[in-house]
């Protein structure tokens, strides 16, 4: 797919529903009693994989493209999906979180996914779930999917997680719903807390104490009505584009600004970006807002420490922003980028360098020396949706033509991304 520079971006965008919240809403709705109604559910490939997995386990789920109705069968209402593996597609969230739900069931199942999923680390959920009494193994013995899970009774544990990962924390908390006693997860930094907020809404006994999340065994969960806010990780590409392309002004409507996810807003302002919250409200414990972004002269900054878990998915597009900033930007403590859909440190360094940027990869991040003009290049997305969207934005500020290979991978999280970007630029297509 080919991209060119544009003169400005103008207009408003409603980004699709939050991916993390969408996944969790179907999962909890499936193991709750009654019908859960979900509006603004993300219709990306990853979230459709979650729906497909629970349908295979006997859950009736209606999806008309905007509203999803999950007819839950209760905490013990899942059924064995048959002999074929459950296919999680490209979704790490589906694979890791569903492992916590499947570990205490009264049946056996194999979880698999695409080639990317079969390379991503699953030991991080295998180990804590095994400590709870789960029988969960990597079929190939390499710590990756496929995973064989034979349902067993579980007991609560206190798990001190070596990584700040909402997926790890959520897998343990979901297993904790079935586990005897109390289950506690301590993180080095607080990761996104959508699971804790949603568990509370479904009637679970869950609480937080500092960096600890604690859940008690549940007798039953009860259905809920959920309106999914727009995904800040998707909005990040328009925030960056608005700041980077001269003359731009973009209004982003209904964006989730959960404080465990809003690091991108902090960094934009830190770099001198003109980002304004126009109004703010709350739905089911999840704060949302309309955000106005205008083109700005950016300055380099240092991004490290406890802010990293709040913007881990946004670091690729932040690195692109840093190329246009005055001075040096340093990203540290982000080794987690290596185990996403691609090795995002390696891929960003390779592709930004191809566009003329001065960037160096490190063990846990990047150093970007801004101010060098970007030019078009052939970009390999490595079928990573965040990479494809990042370079679509970078191309808007680059001289010449940029070709993105595997550009269609944005369907994982934002099927209409290119259409929305083209509309803001005043072009029929980019």
Secondary structure, DSSP 8 states (H G I E B T S, - for coil): -EE---S--EEEEE--B-HHHHHHHHHHHHTSEEEEEEES---SHHHHHHHHHHHHTT-EEEE-SSEEEEEEE-TT------SS-EE-TT-HHHHHHHHHHHTTSSSEEEEE--TTGGGS--HHHHHHHHHTT-EEEETTSSSSSSEEEE----B--EEE-SS--HHHHHHHHHHHTTSBSEEEEE-SS----HHHHHHHHTT--EEEETTEEEEE--S--B--EEE--B-HHHHHHHHHHHHHSTT-EEEEEEEE--TTTTHHHHHHHHTT-EEEEEEEEEETTEEEEEEEEE----B--EE-GGGGGGSGGGHHHHHHHHHTSBSEEEE-S-GGGGGSSS-HHHHHHHHHHHTT-EEEEETTEEEEE-----B--EEE-TT-HHHHHHHHHHHTTSBS-EEEETGGGGGGT-TTHHHHHHHHHT-S--
